[in-house]
Amino acid sequence: MNCTLCPRNCNVDRQLHTGFCGVGQIVLSRVAPHAWEEPCISGDKGSGTVFFAGCNLRCRFCQNYDITVQPHGVNVTVEQLADIFLYVQSLGVANINLVTASHFADKVARALSLAKPHLTIPVVYNTSSYEKVDAIKQFDGLVDVYLPDLKFYDQTLANSFACAPDYFEVATKAICEMRRQQPVDRFTDGHMTNGVIVRHLVLPGCVEDSKRILDWIASFDKNLYVSLMSQYFPARFDGKFPQLNRKLFKHEYQSVCSYFHNVGLTNGFTQDVQSATVDYLPSFVDDDVISILNKMPKLFSK
């Protein structure tokens, strides 16, 4: 079947070829606890991240460039993925955190359907939000916490940085569906167990675009949790957009944080500007995933 899963509509047979996302079948690049998500996601237990290789957005400034724009990792089946979810739960983490899974949404939903009856911790869906609403609907009853980005408001900016001029329209529709599925934010012992947190990475030179993002969020749901991130750093030199070759100025981030309150938003998280460093990025080593596949219990992938 030719793939039209995401808004790119590449229409290629991903058993034989790759589309814009750069991968065919399910490819995992990292499975491990992660301590640096939002406090209510990582908490003191860590978030059980499952990083998927490839990406249907592939922002030119991506800080996970090593696996999104130049994808590598280990191929797994739907059944192996379901077993990995159970393995992650056995690590004692706060949740299972699916990172950049949109280009595998149909297969991830099938794996979750297998694993969900055995899970006692929440499932977090961590996405760029460049998703079709129908793809998100597959996760109704399977995903407990949505962690979507809302990256760009301006069409020109979205086209320049991600070749996706329709990003804002697509992403906001996806976020509306996520909120429909999880309309109430719930917490237990400081960990979010149900709900939605919208993430926005403030980019250098793009303060006004960030403010338009906050305008939309405030008009949509003033109670929505928002994570304003200052962690941008130049992951590589960009010869076309020089503004991407510097870190965020402190006053830029402070301006966006002030605007957050000005538009009536009250629930959210901010970052220390010192978080803008490669030190917080996880490592992606294929052998680590292979080791997990070899040692994990096999309920579905016998």
N, C-alpha and C positions, 0 to 999 in steps of 0.2 A: 504494500500500500504506500502510495506517495504521500509525503509528509506535508500537511497544512496545519500542524498542531499550534504553531505560534503565528504572530502577525506577519512574519516574513513571507509565509506561504511559498516556501522554496519549491514544493511539489516534486521532491526527489525521493527515490526509493532509498531509505536510509539503511537498508540491509546491504545495499550495494555501493552507495555513495554517501557523501556528507553534504549537508546544506550549509547555510550561513553560520550555524552554531559550531561547525567544525568537527562534529562527531556523529557516528551512526547509532550504535547500540549503547547501552548504559555503560559509562566509564566513571569510575571513582578515583579521586586523586588523594583523598585523605579521610580517615575515620579516626577521630580522637576527641577527648574532652578539650574544651576551649574556655578559657577563663576571662576573655575580654569582650564579651557581648554586654548589652545593657545589664545593670545590676539585677533586674528581675528576671533576666534570661539565664545568665551564668550563675548568679548567686554565689554561694560558697561551695557548691558542688561541681560547678562547671557545666557547660552546655555540651551535649553529645553531638558534635558536628559530623555530618556526612557531606563532604565536598564532592560535587559532580564536575567533571571536566567539560569544557566547552561553554558557550554562552550564546544566546540569541540576540544579545545587545552589543557586547564587545566594545565597551567605551574605550576611547583611545588613551584615557588616563587610568585605566583599570589597575588597581594595586595587586590584584591576583592574576596579572597578565600571564604568569607562568603556567596557569592551567586553563584560563578562559580564552585567551587569544592564541596561545600555543598549547592546545590541550594535550595532556598525557595522563596516563593512569592505567587502571586495570579494568578490563571488561568483566561485567557481572551479569547474571541472569536476574529475572524478576524474583525467582525463588531465593537466590543467594542474597539479594538485597533485603528481602524480608527477614532472612536469618541475621543479616548484619544489624537490622533494627533491634532485634532481640539481644544480640551481643552488646550493642551500645547501651541498652538498658541495664545489662548486667554490670556495667562499670560504675554504677551508683551515681550517674549524672542526673541533673535536674530535668532534662528533656532530650528529645531526639530532634536535632536541628538540621533540616534539609537545606543545604546551601546551593543556590543556583541550579535548581532541578527542573526549571520550566520546560526545557527542550526534551525532557523525559517524562513530562507530566502524566501521560497515560500509563506508562509502565510503573512509575512511582505510586500512582493511585492503586494499581493492582497489587503491588508489594505491600502497601499499607493495609489493603483489605485483608490480606493474609495475616499480617502481623498484629493488627489492631486488637483483636480479642485477647492477645497475650500481653498487651502493653498496659503498664500501670502509671506511666509518666506521660506528660503532654507531648504532642508532635508539633514542632515549630516549622513553618514554611517560610524560608528566607529567600526573597526574590527581588529581582530588578523591577518587577511589575509590568514588564513588557509581555503581557499575557493576554490571550483571548479569554473572555468571560466563560465560554464553554469549557475551557481547560480548567479554570478555577472551580467550576461547578463539580468537577469530578472528585474534589476533595471535601465536599460537604459531608460532615460526619466523621471525617478521617483526620483533618487538621484541627488542632485546638487553638493554636496561636499563629496569627499571620504577622510576619515581619517584612512588610513590603518597603522598597525604596520609592520615593517620589523625587526623581532626579532633576528633571528639566520642566520648565513651563514654556519657554520660548521655542517655537518651531525651528528657527534658524540655529539656535544653540544645540538643540537635540540632533539636528541633522549634521552639524559640524562635528560634534563630539561622539555621536553614536550612529550616524546614518539612519536616524529614525525620526523624521519630522513629525510623525503622528504620535510620538511617545506620550505626551501629556494626555491626549484624548484616550489612548489605549490604557494607560496606567490608571487613570482616575476611574474608568469603568471597572477595571479589575479590582481596585481597592473598594469600590462600592459593593461589589459582590462579596469580597472578604468580610466587610462589615455586616452585610446581610447574614452571613453564616455565623459570625461571632459578634453579636450586637452588644454584649455585656463583657466588660473587662473584669476578670476575677483573679484573685491572688490568694495563695496559701503559703504561709511562712515566708512572705516576701518574694515568692516566685509567681510569675504570671502563669495561670493554668488555662485561661481562656481569654481571647481578645485580639486586639490589633494594635501594633505599634508601627507608625509610619516613620521611616528613616529618611533624613535628607542630609546629604553631604554638601556642605557649603564649599563652593569652588572659588578659587582666586579670580577676582574681577567680575564675579557674578552675583553680587549682593542683591541687586534689584530682582533678578530671577528668583532668588531664594525667597524674597518677600512676596512675590506673586504666588509661590508655592504655599506659603503660610496663609495668604488670603484665601486660597481655595480650601485648605484644611479647615480654617475657621468658619467658612460658609457651609461646609459639609457637616462638621461635627466638632463643636468646641470642646467636647469632652474627650476627644481622641488623644491617645498618647502619641507624642512626637519625640523622636530622637534627633536632635540637631548635632551633627558631627563636624568636628574641626580637624579630623585626622588626615586631611588631604596632604600628600607630599608628592613630588615629581617621581614617579616610578621609572621614568625614562625620559630622555630628551625629546621634545616635540618641536620640530622645525617649522611647523605650520602655525601653531598657536602658542606664541611665546609666553602668554599668561600662565600656561600649564607648567612652565619650568620653574615656578617658585612656589613656596608654601603660602598658606593663607596668612594675611596680615591680621594681627590681633584685633585691630579696630573693625575689620570686615566681619569677623565672627561676632564681636560684641554688638555690632549694629543689627545683625540678624536675630540675636538673642533678645535684644530690646524690642524688636518688632514682634516677636513671638508673644510677648506680654501685651503689646499695644493692640493687637487684634483680638485679644480676649482669650487666648489659649492659656491653660493652666497646668495641664498634665504633660510631663515630658522629662527628658534627660539632656544634659549638655556634657561636653567633653573638655578636659584640660587641653590647651593647645600643645602641650608636650606629647600628646598622643600621636602627633604627626611624625611618625618615624617607622622605619622598616622593622624595628624591634618587635612590634606587635603583630607582624604578619606570621601566620603559621608556615611550617615547611611542608612541602609536597614531595614525598618520597614513595615511589611505586612499590618498593619492597615492603614498606610498612603495611600497605593494603594487602599484599600477597600473604604476609605473615598472619594477618587477621583471618583471611579466608581459610588458611590451613588449620588454624587452631580453634575456630569458633564452632560451637555446637550446631548441628544441622537438623532443623526440624522440617524445613520445606525443600531443601536442596540436597536431599539424600541421593 
